[in-house]
Amino acid sequence: MRSGIALIVLAACGGSDAPTYDGPISAFCMAARPQASGEGTYYDADGTGNCSFPSDPTKMVAAMNAADYGTAAWCGACLAVSGPKGDVTVRVTDQCPGCKKGDLDLSKEAFAKIAALSAGRVPITWHEVACEVSGPLAYEFKSGSSQYYAAIQVRNHRYPIAKLEAMTPSAAYKSVARVDYNYFVATSGLGPGPYALRITDTRGNVVEDPNIAVGDAVVRQGAAQFPTCP
């Protein structure tokens, strides 16, 4: 790996809008997760919640049911939701503990796109789509992060994040555990840095960012973005 250059290992998705990246290209994009169905409800959502994201001015957001939420597995995912009245695309920013598997709790603004608010609860179908992001991945270091404790959240990603790994002193990548509130936490720290991070999304694409400096409550910009897959 060349110092200071983001290496991206891509699935060959065939999208015409995918830029050219430095690094090898793998032969495939993993299949998207299958369409789901359940019930849609709504609440006063602003984009904050269990995923620990800042507020979203569009308010086109949703809370994922607890069974599917897992350990923040859907945080940051964009979903195309269909209801009785129409369709809407939302981003997952929260968890709905009382929702059954397949259910989504939408913001009022998003729910109004698929049904009358007076309906309250409606049948829905939904599936994952690429988020319309621009620019590279970003890394938010939680307050209190240092060489002795590091909590990292990946932001501005096109697909949900499956794994974050950090390079060890022996030049081997080691997985960092994700917690329920959507940070990857190294309780014993990752050293003084800068860090070489390897990020894998749920479609199998991999980005390596070799020069991410640790900080206390700061956001660091990466150098690459995942491609759009079919």
ZIMO-V130178 format. One line per field, one symbol per residue. psi: psi as a letter, one per 40 degrees, with the letter a starting at -180 (. if undefined). burial: b if it has 24 or more other ideal C-beta (glycine too) atoms within 12 Angstrom, else e. A space follows every 50 residues. Layout:
# ZIMO-V130178
psi: ???
burial: ???
This chain:
# ZIMO-V130178
psi: hhhehhhhhiigdeheehihihiihieihiiiiiiiiaihaiigieeiad efiiihddegiihiiddddbgfdeheihhhhhaddaiihihheiigdeii heihhiiddddedeihddddhiiiiiihihigiiaiiihhhiheiaeehh hhhhifidiihdihiihidefihhhhhiidffihhgdeieaeaiihihhh ieeeihhhhefhhiihfihhhaeiiiihi.
burial: eeeeebbbbbbebeeeebeebebeeeeebbebeeebebbbbbbebebebb bbbeebeebbbbbbbbebbbbbbbbbbbbbbbbeeeebbbbbbbbbeebe ebbbbbbbbbbebbbeeeeebbebebbbbbbebeebbbbbbbeebbeeeb bbbbbbbbbbbbbbbbbeeeeebeebebbeebbbbbeeebeebbbbbbbb bbbbbbbbbbbbbbbeeebbebbbbbbbbe
